[in-house]
Amino acid sequence: MNKTAIPLAFLQIGQNAVIKEIIGGRCLKRRLKEMGLAKGMTVKILKNDHGPLILALGNSRIALGFGMARKVLVEKIEVPKAK
Amino acid sequence: MEIARKVDSKQGEIVVALAGNPNSGKTSIFNEITGARQHVGNWPGVTVEKKEGFLTYQGSEIRVVDLPGTYSLGAYSEDEVVARDYILFGNPDVVINTVDASNLERNLYLTTQLLEMGASIVLALNMYDEAKKNRVEIDVDKLSKILGVPIVPTVATKGEGIKKLIAEAIETSKKGKRKPLKIDYGKEIEEEIKKIQSLIETDSILKEKFQPRWLAVKLLEEDEQILREVEKLVHNENLLNQVQNSLKHIEEIFGEEAETVIADRRYGYISGLVREAVKKHPTFEERISVSDKIDRIVTNRYLGLPIFFLAMWMVFKFTFVLGDPMIGWIESLFEYLAGLTGRWLMAAGVSELAISLVTDGIIGGVGSVLVFIPNIFLLFFAISVLEDSGYMARAAYVMDRIMQAFGLPGKAFIPLLIGFGCNVPGVMATRTLENKNDRMISVLINPLMSCGARLPVYVLFASAFFPANEGTVIFSLYILGMVLAVIMAKVFKKFLFKGQSAPLVMELPPYRIPTLKGIFIHMWERGSAFIKKAGTIIFGVVVIVWALSNLPVGVEYASQQSIIGRIGSFLAPIFRPVGFGTWEAAASLMFGLLAKEVIVGTLGVLYGVGEEGLTAVLGSQWTALSAYSFMVMTLIYIPCVAVIGAIKRETNSWKWTFFAVGYSLVLGWIMSFIVYQGGRLLGL
């Protein structure tokens, strides 16, 4: 497991992160993957206030239960601001 | 399936399958291509809806089969299995794959799977305008060249690119099979694929039925459905052992299941593809759109629920305020028709019995069902607006936590709420749930939501026996229904539909202004399905009840000597422990199967006083306790025929339809028993 990887659920609104690993059952993994939440994909947190999270994944928006967001390990990244 | 297709497809007809992610505009493209020439049914053996459309384009007859919207072609859901099986075994001539251009990576995941299967596809690069607006520049020619498939940019909501798409699909269908796409899964995995593939190639049956490489990859992904299929076809110990060894080997090397590694590699391939063909990635900052701003309000912790309830209240008002006057029109129309037909038959010298069959039985019965139609169509109109605008996904999001109490996902709230109006559209609305278990539970508990038709019964008894607390008594019945729904949902989940309900992973599509065309098509396909399917069952029951009330020949309509009266007398002892063991009560409950409000009229007829004199008669023959017990029974026992018809249609199973009837009857009896006997113990 990557040392700097933290659960997605711990991130704040507005932060960006790259998905490193998904822990948990096979069914969950499969489901997340086909929704595009796969290793190497970049997501941005749009909402995280202890309910389900809302993520931006490219142009799509994905609602993700808080419990599941704890099983998605990510690495924070800085994204340059738009000009 | 192969045989079936040969039988029902015409000579020279081109079969086009439509595949794509949910929210990729697949439905819009389907509607644009086929217009109103659509047919809705079910895929054999499952509850997944099957839509087909037909068109003639430059002399070619085309049949378009709309596959369920899926993110992948694994075996995650019934939808995915249906889509995959059709592409594998249904032999479509060409597959149109709709892809959201502003969201390429995720959408191409499905595309690569289609290509790996060797399907002939045409890519519809949909929502091309939005991609442009977001400054995503896609090099269409390059992407087309790398993938080896024709690509047509489209904007389905405006009809742009549709003609070209059809022409391209026809062109592609003539070219025949293409070579399956070969993604390089890396040295270690490729080695295992090769080993398994060579074993498959030596097996004539498997080689005939599947693409060997594709099958090898699926076996490594441990696709249960494919594995079962293979085991059914052949007993190839060598193959299965090799698969097990390969799986073990891969897990040792990577520390992860082969399935995960394969999916990651597939995404890796797509990333490379997108890097090549998509010129400019906008940064995240630019993407905060109007949609996100709306979401900040609509999904807000404090505002989310009030907004949701406001939306639902508006749907309700729209459906019933607009619909109720129309119900009056339909009722008068049928009364007029019955009168007219009756007079006409009388003049023609037809016997009284036959006239009664036509007017009371057929016209009256069909009328009692058709009165639901305005409500149903208006409700489906409103639901289509919510869905097409994108709000439905937010409603599910907002309600998710509350619905966890039922063990159901947030979306399941909507059918239940609709059930308070009428259980027929309530049951039908369960089809918006993806997970089959969630759908079945929602169907089964929906009749516990006290529908509008039960209100007249409550009003009659409550006003007769509880004049001071009428409102409270009626309200208590609504609450009782909801409490029982929660309990039954938990019971069903625990014993009948085990397993997880769908976890909350859901796409929130961008808000859109719905098109009138789209809404009308949705409303029509759902509404007309009710008329057709439910209608036939209801019609049959209506005629049976009529016959039971009139036989043996010569008895007074629905008297104690008629068959229904006799059945009522026979059944009455069953209802004695619950407080109303009279033949009138039993017979009225049987008539209540037609529609619950019929109970009131029937009691009027059976006591021979009409509805106006009922209160007085009831006061002398019933007690307050037996009246309340009867109301509880009315709430819970067997849903009306229209609902039974809807349940049959949605579950696609007689077994579960009978179960719904049976459990509600038992539950109704038990609850009435508790109320009546409990009340007596308390000295009421």
Boltz contact constraints between the chains, C-beta under 6 A:
constraints:
  - contact:
      token1: [A, 30]
      token2: [B, 76]
      max_distance: 6.0
  - contact:
      token1: [A, 31]
      token2: [B, 505]
      max_distance: 6.0
  - contact:
      token1: [A, 33]
      token2: [B, 263]
      max_distance: 6.0
  - contact:
      token1: [A, 34]
      token2: [B, 71]
      max_distance: 6.0
  - contact:
      token1: [A, 34]
      token2: [B, 72]
      max_distance: 6.0
  - contact:
      token1: [A, 35]
      token2: [B, 71]
      max_distance: 6.0
  - contact:
      token1: [A, 35]
      token2: [B, 505]
      max_distance: 6.0
  - contact:
      token1: [A, 36]
      token2: [B, 106]
      max_distance: 6.0
  - contact:
      token1: [A, 38]
      token2: [B, 267]
      max_distance: 6.0
  - contact:
      token1: [A, 39]
      token2: [B, 264]
      max_distance: 6.0
  - contact:
      token1: [A, 44]
      token2: [B, 284]
      max_distance: 6.0
  - contact:
      token1: [A, 49]
      token2: [B, 301]
      max_distance: 6.0
  - contact:
      token1: [A, 52]
      token2: [B, 504]
      max_distance: 6.0
  - contact:
      token1: [A, 58]
      token2: [B, 103]
      max_distance: 6.0
  - contact:
      token1: [A, 59]
      token2: [B, 102]
      max_distance: 6.0
  - contact:
      token1: [A, 59]
      token2: [B, 103]
      max_distance: 6.0
  - contact:
      token1: [A, 60]
      token2: [B, 103]
      max_distance: 6.0
  - contact:
      token1: [A, 60]
      token2: [B, 507]
      max_distance: 6.0
  - contact:
      token1: [A, 61]
      token2: [B, 508]
      max_distance: 6.0
  - contact:
      token1: [A, 62]
      token2: [B, 507]
      max_distance: 6.0
  - contact:
      token1: [A, 63]
      token2: [B, 397]
      max_distance: 6.0
  - contact:
      token1: [A, 63]
      token2: [B, 506]
      max_distance: 6.0
  - contact:
      token1: [A, 63]
      token2: [B, 508]
      max_distance: 6.0
  - contact:
      token1: [A, 64]
      token2: [B, 505]
      max_distance: 6.0
  - contact:
      token1: [A, 65]
      token2: [B, 503]
      max_distance: 6.0
  - contact:
      token1: [A, 65]
      token2: [B, 504]
      max_distance: 6.0
  - contact:
      token1: [A, 68]
      token2: [B, 503]
      max_distance: 6.0
  - contact:
      token1: [A, 79]
      token2: [B, 283]
      max_distance: 6.0
  - contact:
      token1: [A, 79]
      token2: [B, 284]
      max_distance: 6.0
  - contact:
      token1: [A, 81]
      token2: [B, 285]
      max_distance: 6.0
  - contact:
      token1: [A, 82]
      token2: [B, 283]
      max_distance: 6.0
  - contact:
      token1: [A, 82]
      token2: [B, 285]
      max_distance: 6.0
  - contact:
      token1: [A, 82]
      token2: [B, 286]
      max_distance: 6.0
